[in-house]
């Protein structure tokens, strides 16, 4: 039952924005009572938190498996393509509504901090594979990407520019600067 609730609620939040989704409508679409939904998830923020956490865990598991079978550049491109697809299907109201939920925002920020070490290890793997430049300070690059992400959210750039344009300029342009000639060639061939 919990998995079905998370699937239904997550789809509703992403499609309509968080504020627009009512607990009653989620319960109704699942043919359960609102009381049952509140017994499982005490409030809307708890449900949203569970959705975000579940979605993130699934993404991390997929990327771990994908990364084990592909090189660093293929993994980066997969992340990029998935992010583009996600952003095409997510209502910008979802991102605008997120800051209204402090428990969720705290989880997202903690997840970003946790990903810092994984990012650096991943980039070092790309250096060993010959795709990324070894003289780059990846600690600083990780902080730069975090800052860019926060700025995009704070300024609502996702509502001002097409998602693909945002990602192309904020992810692929800096990535190209981190690449060796081998990495640039790979990017050019795949994009």
Helices and strands as residue ranges (DSSP letters): H 2-16, H 23-29, H 34-40, H 44-69, H 72-89, H 92-98, H 102-128, H 138-155, H 157-160, H 163-167, I 168-172, H 173-178, H 181-190
